[in-house]
Protein backbone atom coordinates (compact mmCIF):
# COMPACT_ATOMS: atom_id res chain seq x y z
CA UNK A 1 0.00 0.00 0.00
CA UNK A 2 2.75 2.45 0.95
CA UNK A 3 4.66 2.13 -2.37
CA UNK A 4 1.47 2.96 -4.28
CA UNK A 5 0.86 6.01 -2.10
CA UNK A 6 4.50 7.08 -2.54
CA UNK A 7 4.17 6.79 -6.31
CA UNK A 8 0.92 8.79 -6.28
CA UNK A 9 2.60 11.46 -4.16
CA UNK A 10 5.32 11.91 -6.77
CA UNK A 11 2.75 12.09 -9.58
CA UNK A 12 0.61 14.62 -7.68
CA UNK A 13 3.70 16.70 -6.91
CA UNK A 14 4.88 16.88 -10.51
CA UNK A 15 1.42 17.66 -11.89
CA UNK A 16 0.82 20.31 -9.21
CA UNK A 17 4.15 21.99 -9.98
CA UNK A 18 3.34 22.06 -13.71
CA UNK A 19 -0.15 23.45 -13.09
CA UNK A 20 1.18 26.19 -10.82
CA UNK A 21 3.81 27.16 -13.39
CA UNK A 22 1.12 27.49 -16.06
CA UNK A 23 -0.74 30.17 -14.07
CA UNK A 24 -0.28 33.69 -15.31
CA UNK A 25 1.19 36.18 -12.92
CA UNK A 26 2.29 39.77 -13.25
CA UNK A 27 4.84 38.76 -15.87
CA UNK A 28 2.51 36.25 -17.56
CA UNK A 29 5.08 33.57 -16.61
CA UNK A 30 5.12 30.24 -18.34
CA UNK A 31 1.44 30.48 -19.25
CA UNK A 32 2.25 33.27 -21.71
CA UNK A 33 4.04 30.72 -23.87
CA UNK A 34 0.81 28.76 -24.23
CA UNK A 35 -1.55 31.72 -24.60
CA UNK A 36 -3.47 30.91 -21.41
CA UNK A 37 -4.12 34.47 -20.26
CA UNK A 38 -4.27 36.21 -23.61
CA UNK A 39 -7.27 34.67 -25.31
CA UNK A 40 -5.15 33.63 -28.26
CA UNK A 41 -2.95 30.68 -28.97
CA UNK A 42 -3.76 27.00 -29.35
CA UNK A 43 -6.15 26.83 -26.37
CA UNK A 44 -8.66 29.45 -27.46
CA UNK A 45 -10.48 31.73 -24.98
CA UNK A 46 -8.54 32.91 -21.99
CA UNK A 47 -11.13 33.13 -19.23
CA UNK A 48 -12.48 29.59 -19.59
CA UNK A 49 -8.98 28.18 -19.72
CA UNK A 50 -8.01 30.14 -16.59
CA UNK A 51 -11.09 28.84 -14.74
CA UNK A 52 -10.32 25.27 -15.71
CA UNK A 53 -6.66 25.72 -14.82
CA UNK A 54 -7.71 27.00 -11.39
CA UNK A 55 -10.07 24.05 -10.89
CA UNK A 56 -7.40 21.51 -11.85
CA UNK A 57 -4.86 23.18 -9.59
CA UNK A 58 -7.22 23.12 -6.61
CA UNK A 59 -8.16 19.49 -7.34
CA UNK A 60 -4.55 18.33 -7.43
CA UNK A 61 -3.69 20.40 -4.35
CA UNK A 62 -6.49 18.69 -2.42
CA UNK A 63 -5.43 15.25 -3.69
CA UNK A 64 -1.84 16.04 -2.70
CA UNK A 65 -2.97 17.09 0.79
CA UNK A 66 -5.17 14.02 1.31
CA UNK A 67 -2.41 11.71 0.10
CA UNK A 68 0.07 13.41 2.46
CA UNK A 69 -2.23 12.88 5.45
CA UNK A 70 -2.79 9.22 4.51
CA UNK A 71 0.96 8.69 4.12
CA UNK A 72 1.55 10.16 7.58
CA UNK A 73 -1.10 7.88 9.08
CA UNK A 74 0.32 4.79 7.34
CA UNK A 75 3.90 5.45 8.41
PyMOL Python script that loads the backbone (N, CA, C, O; Angstrom):
from pymol import cmd

cmd.read_pdbstr("""\
ATOM      1  N   UNK A   1       0.825  -1.200   0.000  1.00  0.00           N
ATOM      2  CA  UNK A   1       0.000   0.000   0.000  1.00  0.00           C
ATOM      3  C   UNK A   1       0.871   1.267   0.000  1.00  0.00           C
ATOM      4  O   UNK A   1       0.608   2.213  -0.741  1.00  0.00           O
ATOM      5  N   UNK A   2       1.905   1.264   0.840  1.00  0.00           N
ATOM      6  CA  UNK A   2       2.751   2.452   0.947  1.00  0.00           C
ATOM      7  C   UNK A   2       3.481   2.771  -0.356  1.00  0.00           C
ATOM      8  O   UNK A   2       3.574   3.947  -0.708  1.00  0.00           O
ATOM      9  N   UNK A   3       4.008   1.778  -1.095  1.00  0.00           N
ATOM     10  CA  UNK A   3       4.659   2.130  -2.374  1.00  0.00           C
ATOM     11  C   UNK A   3       3.710   2.779  -3.381  1.00  0.00           C
ATOM     12  O   UNK A   3       4.118   3.652  -4.149  1.00  0.00           O
ATOM     13  N   UNK A   4       2.462   2.359  -3.378  1.00  0.00           N
ATOM     14  CA  UNK A   4       1.469   2.961  -4.279  1.00  0.00           C
ATOM     15  C   UNK A   4       1.215   4.408  -3.879  1.00  0.00           C
ATOM     16  O   UNK A   4       1.143   5.291  -4.734  1.00  0.00           O
ATOM     17  N   UNK A   5       1.080   4.649  -2.585  1.00  0.00           N
ATOM     18  CA  UNK A   5       0.857   6.014  -2.105  1.00  0.00           C
ATOM     19  C   UNK A   5       2.075   6.900  -2.376  1.00  0.00           C
ATOM     20  O   UNK A   5       1.932   8.076  -2.713  1.00  0.00           O
ATOM     21  N   UNK A   6       3.273   6.328  -2.226  1.00  0.00           N
ATOM     22  CA  UNK A   6       4.498   7.081  -2.539  1.00  0.00           C
ATOM     23  C   UNK A   6       4.537   7.467  -4.012  1.00  0.00           C
ATOM     24  O   UNK A   6       4.875   8.600  -4.354  1.00  0.00           O
ATOM     25  N   UNK A   7       4.192   6.529  -4.876  1.00  0.00           N
ATOM     26  CA  UNK A   7       4.173   6.794  -6.314  1.00  0.00           C
ATOM     27  C   UNK A   7       3.145   7.877  -6.649  1.00  0.00           C
ATOM     28  O   UNK A   7       3.426   8.781  -7.436  1.00  0.00           O
ATOM     29  N   UNK A   8       1.955   7.784  -6.051  1.00  0.00           N
ATOM     30  CA  UNK A   8       0.920   8.790  -6.277  1.00  0.00           C
ATOM     31  C   UNK A   8       1.375  10.166  -5.795  1.00  0.00           C
ATOM     32  O   UNK A   8       1.060  11.181  -6.416  1.00  0.00           O
ATOM     33  N   UNK A   9       2.116  10.196  -4.684  1.00  0.00           N
ATOM     34  CA  UNK A   9       2.597  11.465  -4.156  1.00  0.00           C
ATOM     35  C   UNK A   9       3.544  12.139  -5.151  1.00  0.00           C
ATOM     36  O   UNK A   9       3.487  13.353  -5.346  1.00  0.00           O
ATOM     37  N   UNK A  10       4.398  11.359  -5.766  1.00  0.00           N
ATOM     38  CA  UNK A  10       5.323  11.911  -6.771  1.00  0.00           C
ATOM     39  C   UNK A  10       4.546  12.437  -7.972  1.00  0.00           C
ATOM     40  O   UNK A  10       4.837  13.522  -8.475  1.00  0.00           O
ATOM     41  N   UNK A  11       3.561  11.675  -8.431  1.00  0.00           N
ATOM     42  CA  UNK A  11       2.749  12.092  -9.577  1.00  0.00           C
ATOM     43  C   UNK A  11       1.990  13.377  -9.247  1.00  0.00           C
ATOM     44  O   UNK A  11       1.991  14.319 -10.041  1.00  0.00           O
ATOM     45  N   UNK A  12       1.342  13.420  -8.076  1.00  0.00           N
ATOM     46  CA  UNK A  12       0.608  14.625  -7.676  1.00  0.00           C
ATOM     47  C   UNK A  12       1.541  15.827  -7.578  1.00  0.00           C
ATOM     48  O   UNK A  12       1.179  16.937  -7.969  1.00  0.00           O
ATOM     49  N   UNK A  13       2.741  15.601  -7.054  1.00  0.00           N
ATOM     50  CA  UNK A  13       3.704  16.700  -6.908  1.00  0.00           C
ATOM     51  C   UNK A  13       4.097  17.286  -8.257  1.00  0.00           C
ATOM     52  O   UNK A  13       4.086  18.503  -8.440  1.00  0.00           O
ATOM     53  N   UNK A  14       4.442  16.424  -9.191  1.00  0.00           N
ATOM     54  CA  UNK A  14       4.881  16.885 -10.513  1.00  0.00           C
ATOM     55  C   UNK A  14       3.746  17.605 -11.236  1.00  0.00           C
ATOM     56  O   UNK A  14       3.957  18.674 -11.811  1.00  0.00           O
ATOM     57  N   UNK A  15       2.561  17.036 -11.213  1.00  0.00           N
ATOM     58  CA  UNK A  15       1.418  17.660 -11.890  1.00  0.00           C
ATOM     59  C   UNK A  15       1.082  19.000 -11.241  1.00  0.00           C
ATOM     60  O   UNK A  15       0.787  19.970 -11.940  1.00  0.00           O
ATOM     61  N   UNK A  16       1.124  19.061  -9.915  1.00  0.00           N
ATOM     62  CA  UNK A  16       0.821  20.305  -9.214  1.00  0.00           C
ATOM     63  C   UNK A  16       1.845  21.386  -9.544  1.00  0.00           C
ATOM     64  O   UNK A  16       1.479  22.546  -9.734  1.00  0.00           O
ATOM     65  N   UNK A  17       3.110  21.022  -9.613  1.00  0.00           N
ATOM     66  CA  UNK A  17       4.146  21.990  -9.983  1.00  0.00           C
ATOM     67  C   UNK A  17       3.899  22.520 -11.396  1.00  0.00           C
ATOM     68  O   UNK A  17       3.986  23.725 -11.629  1.00  0.00           O
ATOM     69  N   UNK A  18       3.593  21.634 -12.331  1.00  0.00           N
ATOM     70  CA  UNK A  18       3.337  22.058 -13.707  1.00  0.00           C
ATOM     71  C   UNK A  18       2.107  22.964 -13.802  1.00  0.00           C
ATOM     72  O   UNK A  18       2.111  23.952 -14.536  1.00  0.00           O
ATOM     73  N   UNK A  19       1.067  22.621 -13.060  1.00  0.00           N
ATOM     74  CA  UNK A  19      -0.147  23.451 -13.086  1.00  0.00           C
ATOM     75  C   UNK A  19       0.117  24.831 -12.504  1.00  0.00           C
ATOM     76  O   UNK A  19      -0.369  25.830 -13.032  1.00  0.00           O
ATOM     77  N   UNK A  20       0.878  24.895 -11.428  1.00  0.00           N
ATOM     78  CA  UNK A  20       1.185  26.194 -10.823  1.00  0.00           C
ATOM     79  C   UNK A  20       2.032  27.039 -11.768  1.00  0.00           C
ATOM     80  O   UNK A  20       1.829  28.249 -11.868  1.00  0.00           O
ATOM     81  N   UNK A  21       2.970  26.415 -12.456  1.00  0.00           N
ATOM     82  CA  UNK A  21       3.807  27.159 -13.393  1.00  0.00           C
ATOM     83  C   UNK A  21       3.024  27.681 -14.592  1.00  0.00           C
ATOM     84  O   UNK A  21       3.432  28.661 -15.216  1.00  0.00           O
ATOM     85  N   UNK A  22       1.917  27.049 -14.917  1.00  0.00           N
ATOM     86  CA  UNK A  22       1.117  27.493 -16.058  1.00  0.00           C
ATOM     87  C   UNK A  22       0.241  28.704 -15.736  1.00  0.00           C
ATOM     88  O   UNK A  22      -0.264  29.363 -16.645  1.00  0.00           O
ATOM     89  N   UNK A  23       0.059  29.002 -14.441  1.00  0.00           N
ATOM     90  CA  UNK A  23      -0.741  30.171 -14.067  1.00  0.00           C
ATOM     91  C   UNK A  23      -0.046  31.448 -14.503  1.00  0.00           C
ATOM     92  O   UNK A  23       1.179  31.559 -14.460  1.00  0.00           O
ATOM     93  N   UNK A  24      -0.858  32.407 -14.924  1.00  0.00           N
ATOM     94  CA  UNK A  24      -0.278  33.690 -15.312  1.00  0.00           C
ATOM     95  C   UNK A  24      -0.149  34.560 -14.075  1.00  0.00           C
ATOM     96  O   UNK A  24      -1.024  34.585 -13.209  1.00  0.00           O
ATOM     97  N   UNK A  25       0.948  35.259 -14.019  1.00  0.00           N
ATOM     98  CA  UNK A  25       1.186  36.180 -12.921  1.00  0.00           C
ATOM     99  C   UNK A  25       1.336  37.571 -13.479  1.00  0.00           C
ATOM    100  O   UNK A  25       0.793  37.881 -14.540  1.00  0.00           O
ATOM    101  N   UNK A  26       2.067  38.414 -12.776  1.00  0.00           N
ATOM    102  CA  UNK A  26       2.293  39.771 -13.250  1.00  0.00           C
ATOM    103  C   UNK A  26       3.089  39.775 -14.551  1.00  0.00           C
ATOM    104  O   UNK A  26       2.880  40.628 -15.415  1.00  0.00           O
ATOM    105  N   UNK A  27       3.999  38.818 -14.682  1.00  0.00           N
ATOM    106  CA  UNK A  27       4.843  38.759 -15.871  1.00  0.00           C
ATOM    107  C   UNK A  27       4.279  37.819 -16.930  1.00  0.00           C
ATOM    108  O   UNK A  27       4.900  37.639 -17.978  1.00  0.00           O
ATOM    109  N   UNK A  28       3.147  37.232 -16.690  1.00  0.00           N
ATOM    110  CA  UNK A  28       2.505  36.254 -17.558  1.00  0.00           C
ATOM    111  C   UNK A  28       3.282  34.960 -17.611  1.00  0.00           C
ATOM    112  O   UNK A  28       2.904  34.067 -18.370  1.00  0.00           O
ATOM    113  N   UNK A  29       4.346  34.811 -16.845  1.00  0.00           N
ATOM    114  CA  UNK A  29       5.080  33.569 -16.609  1.00  0.00           C
ATOM    115  C   UNK A  29       5.093  32.569 -17.741  1.00  0.00           C
ATOM    116  O   UNK A  29       5.126  32.931 -18.917  1.00  0.00           O
ATOM    117  N   UNK A  30       5.066  31.320 -17.371  1.00  0.00           N
ATOM    118  CA  UNK A  30       5.119  30.235 -18.338  1.00  0.00           C
ATOM    119  C   UNK A  30       3.822  30.149 -19.136  1.00  0.00           C
ATOM    120  O   UNK A  30       3.828  29.690 -20.279  1.00  0.00           O
ATOM    121  N   UNK A  31       2.710  30.586 -18.546  1.00  0.00           N
ATOM    122  CA  UNK A  31       1.435  30.482 -19.246  1.00  0.00           C
ATOM    123  C   UNK A  31       1.389  31.372 -20.483  1.00  0.00           C
ATOM    124  O   UNK A  31       0.601  31.113 -21.393  1.00  0.00           O
ATOM    125  N   UNK A  32       2.211  32.409 -20.535  1.00  0.00           N
ATOM    126  CA  UNK A  32       2.255  33.267 -21.712  1.00  0.00           C
ATOM    127  C   UNK A  32       2.734  32.527 -22.946  1.00  0.00           C
ATOM    128  O   UNK A  32       2.366  32.881 -24.067  1.00  0.00           O
ATOM    129  N   UNK A  33       3.550  31.505 -22.750  1.00  0.00           N
ATOM    130  CA  UNK A  33       4.043  30.720 -23.872  1.00  0.00           C
ATOM    131  C   UNK A  33       2.930  29.902 -24.512  1.00  0.00           C
ATOM    132  O   UNK A  33       2.994  29.571 -25.696  1.00  0.00           O
ATOM    133  N   UNK A  34       1.908  29.579 -23.720  1.00  0.00           N
ATOM    134  CA  UNK A  34       0.811  28.764 -24.227  1.00  0.00           C
ATOM    135  C   UNK A  34      -0.428  29.579 -24.542  1.00  0.00           C
ATOM    136  O   UNK A  34      -1.422  29.021 -25.007  1.00  0.00           O
ATOM    137  N   UNK A  35      -0.400  30.872 -24.306  1.00  0.00           N
ATOM    138  CA  UNK A  35      -1.550  31.724 -24.598  1.00  0.00           C
ATOM    139  C   UNK A  35      -2.684  31.568 -23.623  1.00  0.00           C
ATOM    140  O   UNK A  35      -3.834  31.819 -23.986  1.00  0.00           O
ATOM    141  N   UNK A  36      -2.408  31.157 -22.380  1.00  0.00           N
ATOM    142  CA  UNK A  36      -3.473  30.912 -21.410  1.00  0.00           C
ATOM    143  C   UNK A  36      -4.189  32.195 -21.030  1.00  0.00           C
ATOM    144  O   UNK A  36      -5.420  32.211 -21.000  1.00  0.00           O
ATOM    145  N   UNK A  37      -3.477  33.263 -20.741  1.00  0.00           N
ATOM    146  CA  UNK A  37      -4.119  34.469 -20.256  1.00  0.00           C
ATOM    147  C   UNK A  37      -4.468  35.466 -21.333  1.00  0.00           C
ATOM    148  O   UNK A  37      -5.076  36.493 -21.031  1.00  0.00           O
ATOM    149  N   UNK A  38      -4.113  35.209 -22.578  1.00  0.00           N
ATOM    150  CA  UNK A  38      -4.267  36.215 -23.611  1.00  0.00           C
ATOM    151  C   UNK A  38      -5.507  36.047 -24.465  1.00  0.00           C
ATOM    152  O   UNK A  38      -5.917  36.994 -25.138  1.00  0.00           O
ATOM    153  N   UNK A  39      -6.109  34.884 -24.460  1.00  0.00           N
ATOM    154  CA  UNK A  39      -7.266  34.667 -25.313  1.00  0.00           C
ATOM    155  C   UNK A  39      -6.879  34.235 -26.715  1.00  0.00           C
ATOM    156  O   UNK A  39      -7.748  34.012 -27.558  1.00  0.00           O
ATOM    157  N   UNK A  40      -5.598  34.116 -26.968  1.00  0.00           N
ATOM    158  CA  UNK A  40      -5.151  33.631 -28.264  1.00  0.00           C
ATOM    159  C   UNK A  40      -4.240  32.437 -28.054  1.00  0.00           C
ATOM    160  O   UNK A  40      -3.940  32.077 -26.916  1.00  0.00           O
ATOM    161  N   UNK A  41      -3.813  31.843 -29.098  1.00  0.00           N
ATOM    162  CA  UNK A  41      -2.953  30.676 -28.974  1.00  0.00           C
ATOM    163  C   UNK A  41      -3.741  29.408 -29.227  1.00  0.00           C
ATOM    164  O   UNK A  41      -4.905  29.466 -29.625  1.00  0.00           O
ATOM    165  N   UNK A  42      -3.120  28.265 -29.001  1.00  0.00           N
ATOM    166  CA  UNK A  42      -3.756  26.996 -29.350  1.00  0.00           C
ATOM    167  C   UNK A  42      -4.931  26.612 -28.460  1.00  0.00           C
ATOM    168  O   UNK A  42      -5.706  25.733 -28.835  1.00  0.00           O
ATOM    169  N   UNK A  43      -5.093  27.240 -27.288  1.00  0.00           N
ATOM    170  CA  UNK A  43      -6.149  26.830 -26.367  1.00  0.00           C
ATOM    171  C   UNK A  43      -7.411  27.656 -26.466  1.00  0.00           C
ATOM    172  O   UNK A  43      -8.382  27.350 -25.775  1.00  0.00           O
ATOM    173  N   UNK A  44      -7.447  28.679 -27.283  1.00  0.00           N
ATOM    174  CA  UNK A  44      -8.662  29.454 -27.463  1.00  0.00           C
ATOM    175  C   UNK A  44      -8.862  30.507 -26.400  1.00  0.00           C
ATOM    176  O   UNK A  44      -7.910  31.182 -26.008  1.00  0.00           O
ATOM    177  N   UNK A  45     -10.115  30.663 -25.915  1.00  0.00           N
ATOM    178  CA  UNK A  45     -10.485  31.726 -24.984  1.00  0.00           C
ATOM    179  C   UNK A  45      -9.754  31.680 -23.662  1.00  0.00           C
ATOM    180  O   UNK A  45      -9.555  30.609 -23.089  1.00  0.00           O
ATOM    181  N   UNK A  46      -9.357  32.832 -23.181  1.00  0.00           N
ATOM    182  CA  UNK A  46      -8.535  32.906 -21.987  1.00  0.00           C
ATOM    183  C   UNK A  46      -9.276  32.668 -20.692  1.00  0.00           C
ATOM    184  O   UNK A  46      -8.754  31.975 -19.819  1.00  0.00           O
ATOM    185  N   UNK A  47     -10.465  33.209 -20.527  1.00  0.00           N
ATOM    186  CA  UNK A  47     -11.128  33.135 -19.227  1.00  0.00           C
ATOM    187  C   UNK A  47     -11.570  31.712 -18.889  1.00  0.00           C
ATOM    188  O   UNK A  47     -11.445  31.295 -17.738  1.00  0.00           O
ATOM    189  N   UNK A  48     -12.073  30.976 -19.841  1.00  0.00           N
ATOM    190  CA  UNK A  48     -12.485  29.595 -19.587  1.00  0.00           C
ATOM    191  C   UNK A  48     -11.282  28.726 -19.269  1.00  0.00           C
ATOM    192  O   UNK A  48     -11.349  27.863 -18.394  1.00  0.00           O
ATOM    193  N   UNK A  49     -10.192  28.948 -19.968  1.00  0.00           N
ATOM    194  CA  UNK A  49      -8.982  28.176 -19.717  1.00  0.00           C
ATOM    195  C   UNK A  49      -8.442  28.486 -18.325  1.00  0.00           C
ATOM    196  O   UNK A  49      -8.001  27.582 -17.616  1.00  0.00           O
ATOM    197  N   UNK A  50      -8.473  29.760 -17.927  1.00  0.00           N
ATOM    198  CA  UNK A  50      -8.009  30.137 -16.586  1.00  0.00           C
ATOM    199  C   UNK A  50      -8.885  29.499 -15.509  1.00  0.00           C
ATOM    200  O   UNK A  50      -8.371  29.033 -14.492  1.00  0.00           O
ATOM    201  N   UNK A  51     -10.192  29.474 -15.718  1.00  0.00           N
ATOM    202  CA  UNK A  51     -11.088  28.841 -14.742  1.00  0.00           C
ATOM    203  C   UNK A  51     -10.778  27.356 -14.613  1.00  0.00           C
ATOM    204  O   UNK A  51     -10.681  26.826 -13.506  1.00  0.00           O
ATOM    205  N   UNK A  52     -10.625  26.694 -15.745  1.00  0.00           N
ATOM    206  CA  UNK A  52     -10.322  25.265 -15.712  1.00  0.00           C
ATOM    207  C   UNK A  52      -8.953  25.004 -15.103  1.00  0.00           C
ATOM    208  O   UNK A  52      -8.776  24.032 -14.369  1.00  0.00           O
ATOM    209  N   UNK A  53      -7.990  25.857 -15.400  1.00  0.00           N
ATOM    210  CA  UNK A  53      -6.663  25.723 -14.816  1.00  0.00           C
ATOM    211  C   UNK A  53      -6.736  25.882 -13.299  1.00  0.00           C
ATOM    212  O   UNK A  53      -6.076  25.146 -12.566  1.00  0.00           O
ATOM    213  N   UNK A  54      -7.519  26.819 -12.835  1.00  0.00           N
ATOM    214  CA  UNK A  54      -7.711  26.999 -11.391  1.00  0.00           C
ATOM    215  C   UNK A  54      -8.362  25.773 -10.762  1.00  0.00           C
ATOM    216  O   UNK A  54      -7.950  25.329  -9.691  1.00  0.00           O
ATOM    217  N   UNK A  55      -9.369  25.232 -11.420  1.00  0.00           N
ATOM    218  CA  UNK A  55     -10.065  24.052 -10.890  1.00  0.00           C
ATOM    219  C   UNK A  55      -9.130  22.858 -10.803  1.00  0.00           C
ATOM    220  O   UNK A  55      -9.115  22.151  -9.795  1.00  0.00           O
ATOM    221  N   UNK A  56      -8.345  22.628 -11.858  1.00  0.00           N
ATOM    222  CA  UNK A  56      -7.402  21.506 -11.852  1.00  0.00           C
ATOM    223  C   UNK A  56      -6.330  21.691 -10.788  1.00  0.00           C
ATOM    224  O   UNK A  56      -5.919  20.725 -10.144  1.00  0.00           O
ATOM    225  N   UNK A  57      -5.879  22.918 -10.601  1.00  0.00           N
ATOM    226  CA  UNK A  57      -4.856  23.182  -9.590  1.00  0.00           C
ATOM    227  C   UNK A  57      -5.401  22.902  -8.188  1.00  0.00           C
ATOM    228  O   UNK A  57      -4.729  22.269  -7.374  1.00  0.00           O
ATOM    229  N   UNK A  58      -6.607  23.368  -7.911  1.00  0.00           N
ATOM    230  CA  UNK A  58      -7.222  23.116  -6.608  1.00  0.00           C
ATOM    231  C   UNK A  58      -7.448  21.625  -6.412  1.00  0.00           C
ATOM    232  O   UNK A  58      -7.189  21.103  -5.328  1.00  0.00           O
ATOM    233  N   UNK A  59      -7.923  20.933  -7.435  1.00  0.00           N
ATOM    234  CA  UNK A  59      -8.158  19.491  -7.339  1.00  0.00           C
ATOM    235  C   UNK A  59      -6.877  18.749  -6.983  1.00  0.00           C
ATOM    236  O   UNK A  59      -6.871  17.924  -6.069  1.00  0.00           O
ATOM    237  N   UNK A  60      -5.793  19.036  -7.697  1.00  0.00           N
ATOM    238  CA  UNK A  60      -4.548  18.327  -7.434  1.00  0.00           C
ATOM    239  C   UNK A  60      -3.933  18.746  -6.102  1.00  0.00           C
ATOM    240  O   UNK A  60      -3.243  17.947  -5.469  1.00  0.00           O
ATOM    241  N   UNK A  61      -4.167  19.981  -5.666  1.00  0.00           N
ATOM    242  CA  UNK A  61      -3.688  20.399  -4.352  1.00  0.00           C
ATOM    243  C   UNK A  61      -4.415  19.635  -3.243  1.00  0.00           C
ATOM    244  O   UNK A  61      -3.800  19.228  -2.258  1.00  0.00           O
ATOM    245  N   UNK A  62      -5.717  19.446  -3.407  1.00  0.00           N
ATOM    246  CA  UNK A  62      -6.492  18.689  -2.420  1.00  0.00           C
ATOM    247  C   UNK A  62      -6.070  17.219  -2.423  1.00  0.00           C
ATOM    248  O   UNK A  62      -5.913  16.617  -1.360  1.00  0.00           O
ATOM    249  N   UNK A  63      -5.886  16.640  -3.610  1.00  0.00           N
ATOM    250  CA  UNK A  63      -5.428  15.253  -3.694  1.00  0.00           C
ATOM    251  C   UNK A  63      -4.053  15.089  -3.055  1.00  0.00           C
ATOM    252  O   UNK A  63      -3.800  14.103  -2.363  1.00  0.00           O
ATOM    253  N   UNK A  64      -3.163  16.059  -3.288  1.00  0.00           N
ATOM    254  CA  UNK A  64      -1.836  16.036  -2.695  1.00  0.00           C
ATOM    255  C   UNK A  64      -1.938  16.079  -1.169  1.00  0.00           C
ATOM    256  O   UNK A  64      -1.249  15.330  -0.475  1.00  0.00           O
ATOM    257  N   UNK A  65      -2.796  16.954  -0.653  1.00  0.00           N
ATOM    258  CA  UNK A  65      -2.970  17.090   0.789  1.00  0.00           C
ATOM    259  C   UNK A  65      -3.540  15.818   1.407  1.00  0.00           C
ATOM    260  O   UNK A  65      -3.051  15.360   2.439  1.00  0.00           O
ATOM    261  N   UNK A  66      -4.555  15.251   0.795  1.00  0.00           N
ATOM    262  CA  UNK A  66      -5.166  14.019   1.305  1.00  0.00           C
ATOM    263  C   UNK A  66      -4.151  12.885   1.291  1.00  0.00           C
ATOM    264  O   UNK A  66      -4.044  12.130   2.257  1.00  0.00           O
ATOM    265  N   UNK A  67      -3.410  12.766   0.204  1.00  0.00           N
ATOM    266  CA  UNK A  67      -2.406  11.707   0.105  1.00  0.00           C
ATOM    267  C   UNK A  67      -1.303  11.890   1.145  1.00  0.00           C
ATOM    268  O   UNK A  67      -0.789  10.908   1.679  1.00  0.00           O
ATOM    269  N   UNK A  68      -0.939  13.130   1.436  1.00  0.00           N
ATOM    270  CA  UNK A  68       0.069  13.406   2.457  1.00  0.00           C
ATOM    271  C   UNK A  68      -0.417  12.958   3.830  1.00  0.00           C
ATOM    272  O   UNK A  68       0.330  12.331   4.581  1.00  0.00           O
ATOM    273  N   UNK A  69      -1.664  13.277   4.159  1.00  0.00           N
ATOM    274  CA  UNK A  69      -2.226  12.881   5.452  1.00  0.00           C
ATOM    275  C   UNK A  69      -2.293  11.365   5.558  1.00  0.00           C
ATOM    276  O   UNK A  69      -1.965  10.804   6.603  1.00  0.00           O
ATOM    277  N   UNK A  70      -2.715  10.695   4.488  1.00  0.00           N
ATOM    278  CA  UNK A  70      -2.786   9.219   4.511  1.00  0.00           C
ATOM    279  C   UNK A  70      -1.392   8.622   4.658  1.00  0.00           C
ATOM    280  O   UNK A  70      -1.215   7.649   5.391  1.00  0.00           O
ATOM    281  N   UNK A  71      -0.410   9.181   3.981  1.00  0.00           N
ATOM    282  CA  UNK A  71       0.959   8.685   4.119  1.00  0.00           C
ATOM    283  C   UNK A  71       1.482   8.857   5.548  1.00  0.00           C
ATOM    284  O   UNK A  71       2.200   7.995   6.055  1.00  0.00           O
ATOM    285  N   UNK A  72       1.127   9.953   6.187  1.00  0.00           N
ATOM    286  CA  UNK A  72       1.548  10.157   7.583  1.00  0.00           C
ATOM    287  C   UNK A  72       0.886   9.129   8.496  1.00  0.00           C
ATOM    288  O   UNK A  72       1.528   8.598   9.403  1.00  0.00           O
ATOM    289  N   UNK A  73      -0.383   8.849   8.263  1.00  0.00           N
ATOM    290  CA  UNK A  73      -1.101   7.884   9.083  1.00  0.00           C
ATOM    291  C   UNK A  73      -0.561   6.462   8.879  1.00  0.00           C
ATOM    292  O   UNK A  73      -0.495   5.686   9.832  1.00  0.00           O
ATOM    293  N   UNK A  74      -0.180   6.119   7.658  1.00  0.00           N
ATOM    294  CA  UNK A  74       0.319   4.785   7.337  1.00  0.00           C
ATOM    295  C   UNK A  74       1.699   4.552   7.934  1.00  0.00           C
ATOM    296  O   UNK A  74       2.011   3.448   8.382  1.00  0.00           O
ATOM    297  N   UNK A  75       2.518   5.587   7.938  1.00  0.00           N
ATOM    298  CA  UNK A  75       3.904   5.450   8.414  1.00  0.00           C
ATOM    299  C   UNK A  75       3.984   5.247   9.903  1.00  0.00           C
ATOM    300  O   UNK A  75       5.079   5.116  10.451  1.00  0.00           O
TER     301      UNK A  75
END
""", "prot")
cmd.dss("prot")
cmd.show_as("cartoon", "prot")
cmd.util.cbc("prot")
cmd.orient("prot")
